[in-house]
């Protein structure tokens, strides 16, 4: 097993930063003001695993892979470093941010130069890993697993080690099969595999029979695919209307064999390479960039929105953190919630009232939001204020918002005259919009005649709901039947421009009395009831006003409601608990995957047209009814991760569910049979058909589960995307963890045809 790490494959060999990481060095690991300890860190020779010493009794050596890292953050940018280190150490500090729920690793180098080298080296390695194609990632994963199985480090593999290796990569084989495979590859009859024999074993293992069949059908020129053969495949199977130049471009881009490339041919390896890249993905690569009209009023878009953004876990005792805001914003969230209460020393805090959740300073949250709001998307961020503060601390809130966010904060309407509709995401690029209570009409922003310093206004609907819930749970506070009022400071009121919170009193009242900049918040049960009983009226309400939906206060575990019925009637700000991995969050991630994952998706025309009579629950003839048939063949999966990693003998029994989420008439699911003991290369070849009535609202979700006849199936991976972003033909489907991170070596291989219904 050669030590061919990431570097060797991608021209990083000899890189000074890489050499620095391979040598390693001491860093201070920071956990608190009193727990700051020296630990040795270094990159292992595979160039994808970081080792660090540990002083735990049973864990002297610990490792994590480059794949586990989400990002490297320079300076005192994590909550821990900001709290537990001195500002003078800014240049020495950096944080490693992990995927999933793992805690950040806060580190401090001996000096600024060393910190720079650690950051630069890690960023290069991470970028390099992202550049690897699927085949190279598979190679790395397999070689890594081989290395772990090579117990005596002799770069050879005996039969016992081979069996251990197969278990590592999630294949359960009987002894006869393992022996046959071993003997076939042991050409020297030495009783061990080494050198070229290991290469032969690798080729046997990674052979893709389903790709061989497709390739041989179209490779009609000297046993290879000519540009004409490839064009025939693209037109016939992939249903792409492309010129021959596109086929030549793919050969130039993905063919590795120089002789074949010279002949303008594509070998089987080049063909597999193409299928594993974005052109061969289920997701239309044209939708990876912003490709929708961004000049419509804000209310014409679905907006990726978070609820209780400050929470890392549940709503009763979980920690509040600036980190939670950073994670939501970098996932494309464009509306975050700030639950504001009076804090000590005159400084407002954010936490979940009436609970034991920890508190975080309002000022720290605003600083974090400013730093991370536009790293993933340039489009506006709405700060939804749930205000429980005294007038004095509201003034402090307004001061922090204005001084920290500066010109990026919208403090008056755009233009010189009173607007008649909301501005567009394009007009608000790089801007922050405050949602909250306002004591007067927006036109007061043009005449400046208000001298009132504070005014009593009704409490925000969600705040009142939670107060009621909190009092129900707290015997010392008897529940109140009357909706309470709060005193509102002029300074905070004046910066609420386009999102003034008002109580909802019915659609007729809203139509007659509510201005375009006045918006209501709906508890999930109320929104669902309206979506089911008054769908068309709700949709028309959302044509010129914003609606925000929030989870019921009874969801103390931070669980989520189904967002799809709300989107079906055009609700824009469907706020979910981003901190909770769930099917609902998978749907949210899928909904906002296209349009460059910028957090804004233009609603279908029939949800924006005043003449529309669309009702998702009672489908009638109209522009929304574009009946389609979706044929899905689930062919195979590759390198599914083990669910129970602690149990060496545990192998998955995978099955695949294909789900459609959309209007009630379209919502359905079908599943394959499970395959026993094979997570490495299971093959199903099972076909499904779905009849779709409203394709513009439909989403497809693939779910891979580990079958268990005694208990609930375990989630292995999933992928969700709008039907309008699906590519036809033979496609690879990436798989994501429960928390929405890519499982870099795993995937599904499917065949899809979306056609007009007969």
N, C-alpha and C positions, 0 to 999 in steps of 0.2 A: 504493500500500500504506500504509494508515493505520497510525500507530504505536499500535495499540490493544493495550496490554499487559494483563497480569493485573489490574493495579490498576483500570484503567478499567472492566472488566467487573464488578468486585466491590466497588464503593464504597470503595476505599482511596484514591481521588483526594483530595489535600489532606492525607493522613495525614502527621504530622510525621516519624515514623520512616521512612516510605517516602521522603520528600524527602531525609532524611539519607543514605539508601542511594544515592539517585540522584546526590547530590553527591559522595559517596564521601570517602575520606580515607586517610591513611597508617596502616598497621598494621605491627607487627614480626612477621615470619614466623620461627618458631622451629623449627630442625631439630636443633640440638645445643647444648651449652654454648658452643661457639665460633662456630656458624653461626646468627646472629640478625640478620636484615637488614630494613630498611625497604622496604616495597612498597606501592604505591598500589592500592586496591581500590574498585570502584564497581559499582552495579547499572545495567545498560543500560536504554534506554528501553522495551524490550519487557517489562520487569519480570519476566523469567524467566531472565536470563543475567547472571552476575557476571563482570566483567572485572578482570584484575589485570596489572600490568606485570611483565615478566620480563627479567632481564639475560642470558638465554641468547642466544647469537649468532643462532640461526635462529628463536627463539620470543620475539620482543619483546613481543607481546601474547598473553595467554592467557585463555581463558574456560572456564567450566563452567556448567551450567544448574542451576536450582533443583531440577529433577527428579533431578539426580545426588545431592542431599543427603539423607542418612538422618535426621540430627538435628543440632542445635546444642547443644553442651555448655558450660555456664557454669563458669568457674573453672578451676583446675588439675586437671581431671578426666581428662585423657588421660595416658598413660604418659610421653609426651615432655615435656609441660608440668610434670608432677609431678617429673620428673628434672632438667630443664634450667632451671627458673625458681625464683626465690626465693619462699618462702611469703608474703612481704609483698606480692607481686604478684598474689595470688589474685583480687582484684576486677577486675584489668585483663585477665585471661586468658579466652579461650574457644577452643573447638575446633569445626571443621566436620567432621562425620563423614559419609563418603561411602558410598553403596551399593557393592556389589561389593567388589573387593579393594583399591581405591584407598586410599593412605595418608591418614590424618587430616591436616587442615590446622590446625596449631597457631598461634594468633595472640595478640598482646598489643597492646591499645590504649594510647593516651597516658595515659588516666586511667580511673577506674571508671565515670564517667558515659558516656564514649564507648563503652566495652565494653557497657554496658547497652543503649545505643541500637542498636548493631550486632546484639546478640542479639535484642532486641525486634523490630527491623525484619525480620530474617531469619525469625524464628519466625512473624511475621504473614504474610509472603509465602508461606512453606511451607504454613501452614494454609489460606491463600487458594487455593493451587494444588490442595490436596486437596479443597476445596469445589467446584471446577469440575466440571461434569458432562462426560460423555464428548464431547458435541458441542462444548462450549467448548474442551476440550483439543485436539480435532481442529482447530478453527479456529486456535488458537494455534500448533499445530505447522505447519499449512499456511502461515499468514502468516509465520512465522519462516523457513520454507523459501523462500517467495517473496522475502523480504527478502535472503536469501543469494544468490538467483539474480539479483536486481536489481543487476548489477555496477556500473552507473554512478550508483546512488542517485538516480534521477530520478523514483521512484515510478510508473514506467511499465514495461511488459514487452514487449519485442519478441520476434520468433519465436525467435531464438537463445536468449534468456533463458528463454523458455517451455520449450524443449527441456531446458535445463540444470535447470530447476525440476522437470520430470517425472522426471529421473534422481535428483534429490535425494530425492523422495518414493517412490522405488522402483518406478517404472513405466518399462518399456522400450516405446516406441512407434515405429512407422515414421514417416518424415518426412511421408507423406501424411496420416496420422491427426492428427499434431501440427498440420499446416497447416490441415486441415479444422476442427479445434477452434478454432484461432486465428482463422480467417476468420469462423467462426460468431459468435464473441464480439466481434470488432472491428467493431461496428455503425457506428462513425464512419468506418471505412475509412482510419484515420490511419496504419496500419502498426504501431501500438502499442496495448496494452490499458491503460486507466486508469480509475479511479473505478468507475462502475457496470458497466463492461465486465469488470473484474476480479471483481466480485461475481457477474456472470453466469457467468464462467469457473469460479469457486469452486462455484457451484450445480451446474453441469454435471458437475464433477469428483466432487462428494460425493453425487451422486444414488445412492440405494440401491434398485435395481430390485426386489430380493427383498422389501424392506419395502413398496414400492408395491403389489406383488401381494397381500400379506397384508392391507394396509390397505384396498384397494379391495374386497376380498371381504367385509369386515365393515362398511365405511362405507356404511350404507344410509339415512342421513338427510340429505338436502340435500348429498350428497357428503361428509359428515363422519360421524364416529362419535358417536352419541348415547350416553347412559349405558347404555341397553338394549343397543345394538350392542356396546359395550365389555364389558358383562357376558356377552353371548353369546360373545365371543372368549375371555374368561377361563375360562368354563365348558367351552367346546368344545375349544379349542386348549391352554390352559394347565392344563386339568383341575383347576381350583380350585373348590371348593364355597364360594362367597362370596355375601353379600347384595349388593343393588344399591348399598348405602352404600359398599362398597369401590370400586366403579367410580366413584362420585361423588368419593370421596376422591382417587383417582388423577387425575381431571380437574382437581380443585382444586390438586393438588400439581404437576402437570407441564404443564398447558396454558398456553401463553404468550400466545395470542391472546385479548384481552379480550372480544371479541364472542362468540367460540366458547365461552369459559368461562361467559359470562352465560347462554347457551343450554344449558349443561350438555353441551357437545359437546367432542370431542377431534379436533384437526386431525392431519394426518400428522406435523407437527413435534412435537406433543405426544406422539403415539404412539411416535415414535422416541426421544424423551426418556425415556419410561417404560421402553422396552425396554433402554435403556442404564443404567438405575439398578438398585439392589439388588433391586427387585421383579421385574425382568426378567432377573436373573442366574441362572446355573445353580445357584448355591449358595443353599440355603434361608436367607433372612435371619433366621429364628427361631433358627438355630444360631450366629449371630454373638455371642450372649450365652451365659453359662453357663446351660444348660437341662437338665442331667442331675442325677440324685441324687448329691450329694457327701458323703453321710453314711455310705457303706459303708466297710469297712476298706480301708486303703491298697492291699492286694494285689489288690483287685477292679478295679483300674484299669490301663490302659496308661499309662506315665509317660514323657514326652518326655525322652530321656537322651543325654548327650554323652560321648564317649570322648576321652581325652587333650585335655581342654578347653583346656588352656594353649597348645596349638600353633596357630599361624596357618597353617602349611603342612605340609611332610612331617615324618616321624618321625626323620630322620637328621641334618639340619642346619638345619631351619627355626627361626624365632624363637619363643620362649615369651613370652607377653604377658598382662597383665591385660585388654587389649582383647579378647582371644579369649573370656574369661569374660563380659565385658559383652555382646558380640554374641550369644553363646549364650543368656544369660539374657533378653535383650530379644526373642529369637525364641521365647520360651515354654519353653525348656529347663528342666526341674525336677530334673535329677540331673546334677551336674557332677563331674569327676574331678580330684583333686589328687595328683600324683605327687611325694611329699615325700622330700627328701634332705638330709643335713647340709650346711650352708653355712658360709661364712667368718664370723668374729666372733660365733659362737654362734647365728646366725640361719638357720633352715631355708630351703631354696630349693625351687622347683618346676621340674622339667625332665624330659626323657625320658632316663633313665639309660642309660649305655653308648653314648651318641651325642654328636654335636656340637651338638645343639640348645642355644639360649641359655637362661640361667637367670633366673628372676624370684623375688623375695622372697615367701615364704609370707605374711608380714604384709600386703604390698601387695595380694596376691590376695584375702585375707579382707576387707580394706577395700573393694575394688572389688565383691566379691560382696554385702557388706552394703548398699552404695549402690544396686545395680541389681537385686537379686534379685526385688523385688516391684513393679517399674515396669510390667511387662506382665501379671503374674498375681499374685493374692494367695495362691495355694496353695503348700504347703510345698516347700522346696528341700532335696534330699538332697545332702550333701557326701560323696562317695565317696573315702576316704583310702587311697592306696596308700603304705604307710609303710615307708621304708627308713632311717629316722633312728635315731641313738643315743638312749638314754634321756634324756639331758640336753636334746637338741633336741626330743624328743617333749614334754617338760614345757613348753618354750617354745611349741610348737604349741598345746598345751592352753590355756596362758595367753592367747595371741592370740585363740583361738576364743571363750573365755569373756569376755575384756575387751572385744573389739570387737563381738561379736554380742549380748552382754548377755542380756536377758530373752527375746530371740527364739530363743536356742539351747535346744533341748530337752536338759536335763541330768538329768531324772528322769521316770519314767512319769507320765502324766496321771492324776489321781485319787489316792486314799489307799490303794488296795488293789492287789495284784498283778493286772495285766490278763490276759485270756485270748485277746485278739486285738489286731491292730494298730488304732490310732486311724484316723479318717477324714481325708480332705483338709480337710473343713470344720473339724474339731476342731484341726487343725494349721495353720490359716490364719496366714500371716505368720511361720511358724516354720522354723528350720533343724534338720535331722535329720542326725546324723553316722553314716556307714556305715564300719565298721572292725573291728578285732580287739578283743575284750573278754576279760579274764582270768577272769571268773566268771559265774555265772548272773545274770539280771536281778533276781531277788528279793533279791539282796544289796543292792540300792539301798534296800530297806526296813529292813534290820537293821543296816547300817553296821558290821559286825563285822570287815571286812577291814583288816588292818594291813600287808599285803604292799605294799611300795613299787614293786616291779617283778616281772615274771614272764616266763618264756620261753614263747612261743606259736608255733605253726606259722605260716609266712609265708603271706600272702594268695595265693590260687591264681594270680591274674593276675601278681602281683609275681614269683612263682616261675617262671611261664612266660616272662616277659620277661628274667629273669635268665638262664635257660637260653638264650634266643635271643641275648642280649647276649654270653654267653660263647662261644657257637658262632661268633659273628662276630669275636670278639677272641681271637687266638691266644695272648695272654699269660695268659688265664684258661681253664684246661682245664675242660670241662663237668662238672658234678657230677650224679650219678645220684640222690643222696639229697636229699629236700626239706629245705630249710634252715629253721631257726627264727630268730626275732628276740626280743629282749628288749623287753617292753612296759611303758611307764610307767603307773602307777596313774592318774595325772591324766588321761591320754588315754583309757585304758580306761573310766573312770567316766562319760565323756560319750557313750559308745556305748550307746544305749538300745534303739531299735527296729530297728536294722539291724546285727546282729552277724554278721561274716563267718565262715562255717564251710566246711570242705571237704565236697564232695558225695560221699557213699558209697553212692549208689543210693536208689531211691524207697522201698523197704521200710525201710531204715535211717532215712531222713528222717522217715517216717511215725511210726516207733516212738520215735526218740531226739531228733529236732530240735524245738526250741520254735518258736512262731509268729514270734518276733523274730529267729530265726537264719536267715540267708539265704546262698545259694551263688552264686558267679560261674561262668559256663560260657564256655569258649572257643567261638567260632562253630562250629567243626567238631563239637565234642562236643554242643552244643545242637542242631545240625541233625540229627545222628545220632539223638539221643533223640526229636526231633520227628518223624522219619520212622519209627523202629522202635517207639517206646513213647509214641505221641502222647496217648492217653487217660490213661495214668499221669502223664505230664508235666503235662497240664492239671489233674489232680486235685492234684498237688503244688503247683501255682500257685494253688489255691483258698484255701489258708491260709498260704502262705509267698511271699516275694518271690524272684524269680530275676533275676539280672543277666547279660546276654550281652555279650561284648566281642569286637572284631575280633582275628584271628590276629596274632601278633607279626611274622609275615612280611610284613604289609602296610606296608612301610616308606614307601610313597608316600601313606600315610593314605587309601587307597581304602576302600570300604565293602562289607559283605556285604548280602545281601537280608534285610530285617527281617521280611518277610511270613510265612515259615514259623514264625518265633518267636512272632509275634502270634497265629497260627492255633492255637497250643497254650497261649495265655494268659500267655506270658512278659511281665512288666511293664516291666523296665528293659532295653530293647533299645538298648544304647549304640552310637551311630554317630559318625563323625568329622564334626562339624558344619563343620569348616574346609574340607571337600572337596565341591565342587559335583558331584552325581552323581544318577543315577536313584534310588538308594536314599534320598538325602536328599529328593528330590522326593516320594517315597512317605511319608516321615516327616512332611514338612510337610503333606501331604494328610491323613494319619491324624489329626493333631492340629489340623486347621483348625476343626472344629466345637467346640461347648461353650465358645465364647468364646475359642478358641485359648489356653486356660488351662494347657495342658500335661498335663492329666489327662482320659482318656476312659474312661468306665465300660464294662467288658467286657460282651459279650452275656450274657444270662441263662444260656444253655446252657454258658458257660465258668465260671459261678459256682455252678451247682446241683450238689449232691453226688450226685444220682441220674443225672447226665448221662453218657452213654457216647459222646459225640461224638468222632469220629476224622476229622480233615480229609482224610486220605489214603484212607479207605475209608468213603464216605458211606453211612449207613444211615438208615432212617426215624427221625424225631425232630423236636423243635421247631426245630432248625437248618435243616431242609430246607423252605424256602419258595420253591419254584421260580418264577422270574420270567423274563420275556423283556424285554430292553432293545432298543428300536429307536432307532437314532441316525442322523439325517441331517445330514451335514456340508454346510452351505449355502455359507458364504462366510467370508472373513477381511477384516480392515480394518487398514491401515497397519502392515504387518509391517516391522520394522526391517531395514536392510541388514546382512548378515553381515560383508561386507568393506567397512568404511567408508572405508578408505584408497584404494580403487580406485573412482574416480568412476563408471566405466561399469558397475560390477558391480550386477546386479539379481538378486533371488532368484527361484528356480523352486520355489515352495512345494508341499509335500504335507502331509497331516495323518494321523497315526496315532492310532487310538483303542484303548487297551489296557485290559484288565480284570486286576486283581491281586487274588488271594484264595486260596481253597482250590485245589489243583492242577486239579480238574475245571473250575474257572471261569476259570483263567488263560489268556488268549489275546489276540491283537491283530489288527486289520485296518487297511488304509490306503487312502487315496484315490490317484488318479493325480496326477502333478505338473502344475503349470501353468507354462508358459514365461513368463519375464520379466514377472511381475506380483506385486509384494509389496504394492501399494496396495489393490486390491479384487478379489482372485482369487475365483472362484466355482466350486464343485464340484458341488453338488446330488447327492452320492453317499450311498447308504443302506447301513447295516449292521445286522445282528441278532446279539444275544448272548444265549445261554441261561445263566441264573444259577441255581445250586443253593443257595448259602448267601449270600444278599444282605447279611446283617449283617456279614460279613467282607470283602465285595468293595469294591474301590476302582476308580474310573475315572480314567484318565490320558489327557489329550489332549497330543499332541506335534506341533509344527509344525517341519518340517525343510526345509532348502534342498537340493533334489535335485542330486546330482552323479553322473554315470554313471561317472566315473573313480575317485573316491575316496569315502570315507565321507561320508554326508550331514552337513551342519552343523546344529546345534541353533539354532532361531530363538526358540522359546518353548514353554512347557508349562503345564499346569494339572492338578492332581490333587485329588480329593475322594472321601470315602466315598460309595458308592451310596445310602446312607440319607439323604444330604444333598442329593441331586439333585432339582431341580424339573423337572416335566414341561413340555412345550410348546416354544414358540420362545424360545430363551434365548441371551444373550450369555455367552461364556466369556472371562474375563480371561486374559492371558498373562503368565508370569513369566520372568525371565532364568534362566540356569543356576544362579545363586546364590540364586534365590528372591525377587528383588525384582520388583515390578509394572512391566511395560512400559506406561506410562500411556496411550498412544494406541492400542495394538494389541489385537486381540481376534478371537475366532471367533464366528460366528453359526451355531447348530445348532437342530435340532428333536429332542426326545427323548420317547419314551413308555416308561415302565416299567410293565408290566402282569403280572398273574398268568399263568403259563404255561398254555396250553390243554391 
